[in-house]
Amino acid sequence: MNRLARFQAFDLLATPVAVMQGQGRIRFVNAALEDALGLSRRSLHDMHLQDYFVDPQPLMTALVGARSNEFAALRYEAQLRRQHHEDPLPVHVIVAPSDEPDEVIVELLPLEQQTRQEREERLLDQALANKELIRNLAHEIKNPLGGIRGSAQLLEMELENKDLTEYTQVIIHEADRLQTLVDRLLAPHRRPHVVGDVNIHEVCERVRTLILAEFPRGLKVVRDYDISIPEFRGDREQLIQAVLNIAHNAAQALQERIATGDAWITLRTRILRQVTFGKKRYRLALELHVMDNGPGVPASIKDRIFFPLISGREGGSGLGLTLAQTFVQQHHGMIECDSEPGRTDFKILIPLP
């Protein structure tokens, strides 16, 4: 077998990896390290990896220790120089000896990527917890609601003083309102996943039409599309609802700017290549941004915006973003949010075929 063939599996990893021999000469780098350095593996072959660090000494010391089997794995933090980038990339370095003599494997975890992976794991765990909470809570509320409403109706029939029916009507009305809320909580878990070919720009255009119909003045909805994005299999109506929930929240947060006539929402689509999210690496992914120039997500709820019943707007149900995240995750994707006053960016990531 080709000596380098046994390293080909490293190309499937999302983290940069290098295999070195001798005094740190590179024998193999995976695709992720090519991307990180901005150099091809052909040009990196036989070069010294330590030359690409701001401070090469820690790696040189680690290589000596690895070759003499002083440790099973050594970890430290460093800064990696990159082609065509002025700022170095902060990385967590893992140095470990290979099974082969005089061979060392170096793994580089970009600290930004590590932070993002931790954030994604929290979002996924949060979504699963939300799903169970919503289902259990909804069923616990729904069962007594029917009894309350039915008892109010029976009581109303027995009342001799019809003026008192005003109170039974309040009970019936509020029971119906809670029933509607419960149905909305359960909706994404009940509704079948209808799969078909989805054109993401048809989804965006539908959302744009609906938003402009509700907010015809003072709001501009800007298109910034990459028309090369292919169709993919998915539930078109679910995706429309997900994007609409985000865009509608943005429009409601823009009320003051709408009044002055300088409010905008941008729908931007792009293709990402060799991207990792949700603990998986994808060759291609859709990146859909819903951006606005509103006041931003309140700091008090920024870390909880995808929780059910959490809303930054008085009178809001706090379900819009929860449902949006649920619908996107049913497409093996996820939603992230980056917000500050004057700029809020909700980013939807969905794998492409």
Solvent accessible surface area in square Angstrom, and as a share of the most:
residue,aa,sasa,rsa
1,M,191,0.85
2,N,102,0.52
3,R,127,0.46
4,L,63,0.31
5,A,37,0.29
6,R,89,0.33
7,F,7,0.03
8,Q,83,0.37
9,A,66,0.51
10,F,43,0.18
11,D,39,0.20
12,L,143,0.71
13,L,75,0.37
14,A,21,0.16
15,T,15,0.09
16,P,5,0.03
17,V,3,0.01
18,A,0,0.00
19,V,0,0.00
20,M,2,0.01
21,Q,27,0.12
22,G,29,0.27
23,Q,124,0.55
24,G,1,0.01
25,R,97,0.35
26,I,1,0.01
27,R,65,0.24
28,F,9,0.04
29,V,1,0.00
30,N,0,0.00
31,A,28,0.22
32,A,8,0.07
33,L,0,0.00
34,E,38,0.17
35,D,95,0.49
36,A,19,0.14
37,L,1,0.01
38,G,44,0.42
39,L,44,0.22
40,S,57,0.37
41,R,76,0.28
42,R,211,0.77
43,S,62,0.40
44,L,0,0.00
45,H,86,0.38
46,D,59,0.30
47,M,88,0.39
48,H,46,0.21
49,L,0,0.00
50,Q,14,0.06
51,D,88,0.45
52,Y,37,0.14
53,F,3,0.01
54,V,62,0.36
55,D,81,0.42
56,P,50,0.32
57,Q,103,0.46
58,P,51,0.32
59,L,1,0.00
60,M,80,0.36
61,T,82,0.48
62,A,1,0.01
63,L,4,0.02
64,V,85,0.49
65,G,4,0.03
66,A,1,0.01
67,R,69,0.25
68,S,65,0.42
69,N,115,0.59
70,E,127,0.57
71,F,48,0.20
72,A,90,0.70
73,A,53,0.41
74,L,65,0.32
75,R,144,0.53
76,Y,40,0.15
77,E,114,0.51
78,A,20,0.16
79,Q,82,0.37
80,L,0,0.00
81,R,123,0.45
82,R,62,0.22
83,Q,78,0.35
84,H,168,0.75
85,H,101,0.45
86,E,178,0.80
87,D,101,0.52
88,P,45,0.28
89,L,20,0.10
90,P,59,0.37
91,V,1,0.00
92,H,30,0.13
93,V,0,0.00
94,I,22,0.11
95,V,0,0.00
96,A,27,0.21
97,P,39,0.25
98,S,24,0.16
99,D,152,0.79
100,E,69,0.31
101,P,112,0.71
102,D,73,0.38
103,E,6,0.02
104,V,2,0.01
105,I,47,0.24
106,V,0,0.00
107,E,48,0.22
108,L,0,0.00
109,L,30,0.15
110,P,13,0.08
111,L,51,0.25
112,E,136,0.61
113,Q,42,0.19
114,Q,61,0.27
115,T,78,0.46
116,R,55,0.20
117,Q,53,0.24
118,E,89,0.40
119,R,90,0.33
120,E,3,0.01
121,E,69,0.31
122,R,148,0.54
123,L,22,0.11
124,L,48,0.24
125,D,92,0.48
126,Q,31,0.14
127,A,17,0.14
128,L,119,0.59
129,A,62,0.48
130,N,15,0.08
131,K,79,0.34
132,E,89,0.40
133,L,96,0.48
134,I,7,0.03
135,R,76,0.28
136,N,85,0.44
137,L,66,0.33
138,A,0,0.00
139,H,85,0.38
140,E,123,0.55
141,I,51,0.26
142,K,62,0.26
143,N,115,0.59
144,P,72,0.46
145,L,10,0.05
146,G,48,0.46
147,G,47,0.45
148,I,88,0.45
149,R,78,0.28
150,G,26,0.25
151,S,68,0.44
152,A,4,0.03
153,Q,76,0.34
154,L,117,0.58
155,L,94,0.47
156,E,41,0.18
157,M,145,0.65
158,E,134,0.60
159,L,32,0.16
160,E,169,0.76
161,N,77,0.39
162,K,128,0.54
163,D,112,0.58
164,L,74,0.37
165,T,30,0.18
166,E,114,0.51
167,Y,139,0.53
168,T,4,0.02
169,Q,88,0.39
170,V,85,0.49
171,I,70,0.35
172,I,15,0.08
173,H,117,0.52
174,E,63,0.28
175,A,6,0.04
176,D,53,0.28
177,R,134,0.49
178,L,62,0.31
179,Q,52,0.23
180,T,79,0.46
181,L,50,0.25
182,V,1,0.00
183,D,55,0.28
184,R,101,0.37
185,L,4,0.02
186,L,5,0.02
187,A,43,0.34
188,P,4,0.02
189,H,44,0.20
190,R,132,0.48
191,R,94,0.34
192,P,97,0.61
193,H,77,0.35
194,V,92,0.53
195,V,74,0.43
196,G,26,0.25
197,D,93,0.48
198,V,0,0.00
199,N,47,0.24
200,I,4,0.02
201,H,25,0.11
202,E,90,0.40
203,V,0,0.00
204,C,0,0.00
205,E,57,0.26
206,R,99,0.36
207,V,1,0.00
208,R,51,0.19
209,T,87,0.51
210,L,67,0.33
211,I,2,0.01
212,L,48,0.24
213,A,79,0.61
214,E,95,0.42
215,F,22,0.09
216,P,89,0.56
217,R,194,0.71
218,G,27,0.26
219,L,14,0.07
220,K,133,0.56
221,V,7,0.04
222,V,55,0.32
223,R,120,0.44
224,D,40,0.21
225,Y,50,0.19
226,D,38,0.20
227,I,155,0.79
228,S,79,0.51
229,I,16,0.08
230,P,54,0.34
231,E,91,0.41
232,F,8,0.03
233,R,155,0.57
234,G,3,0.02
235,D,2,0.01
236,R,86,0.31
237,E,78,0.35
238,Q,3,0.01
239,L,3,0.02
240,I,8,0.04
241,Q,75,0.33
242,A,0,0.00
243,V,1,0.01
244,L,33,0.17
245,N,18,0.09
246,I,2,0.01
247,A,2,0.01
248,H,46,0.20
249,N,54,0.28
250,A,9,0.07
251,A,0,0.00
252,Q,37,0.17
253,A,50,0.39
254,L,1,0.01
255,Q,94,0.42
256,E,149,0.67
257,R,90,0.33
258,I,25,0.13
259,A,90,0.70
260,T,107,0.62
261,G,50,0.48
262,D,72,0.37
263,A,3,0.02
264,W,85,0.30
265,I,1,0.01
266,T,14,0.08
267,L,1,0.01
268,R,82,0.30
269,T,0,0.00
270,R,85,0.31
271,I,34,0.17
272,L,46,0.23
273,R,169,0.62
274,Q,83,0.37
275,V,19,0.11
276,T,22,0.13
277,F,2,0.01
278,G,23,0.22
279,K,141,0.60
280,K,125,0.53
281,R,61,0.22
282,Y,44,0.17
283,R,147,0.54
284,L,19,0.10
285,A,0,0.00
286,L,0,0.00
287,E,22,0.10
288,L,1,0.00
289,H,21,0.09
290,V,1,0.01
291,M,14,0.06
292,D,7,0.04
293,N,10,0.05
294,G,2,0.02
295,P,88,0.55
296,G,18,0.18
297,V,25,0.14
298,P,60,0.38
299,A,93,0.72
300,S,88,0.57
301,I,21,0.11
302,K,83,0.35
303,D,129,0.67
304,R,92,0.33
305,I,11,0.05
306,F,10,0.04
307,F,70,0.29
308,P,15,0.10
309,L,86,0.43
310,I,43,0.22
311,S,48,0.31
312,G,53,0.51
313,R,106,0.39
314,E,173,0.78
315,G,79,0.76
316,G,22,0.21
317,S,45,0.29
318,G,13,0.12
319,L,1,0.00
320,G,16,0.15
321,L,20,0.10
322,T,5,0.03
323,L,15,0.08
324,A,0,0.00
325,Q,7,0.03
326,T,26,0.15
327,F,15,0.06
328,V,0,0.00
329,Q,40,0.18
330,Q,59,0.26
331,H,13,0.06
332,H,141,0.63
333,G,4,0.04
334,M,1,0.01
335,I,0,0.00
336,E,15,0.07
337,C,41,0.24
338,D,87,0.45
339,S,11,0.07
340,E,100,0.45
341,P,117,0.74
342,G,33,0.31
343,R,94,0.34
344,T,6,0.03
345,D,12,0.06
346,F,15,0.06
347,K,38,0.16
348,I,3,0.01
349,L,0,0.00
350,I,4,0.02
351,P,26,0.16
352,L,15,0.08
353,P,103,0.65
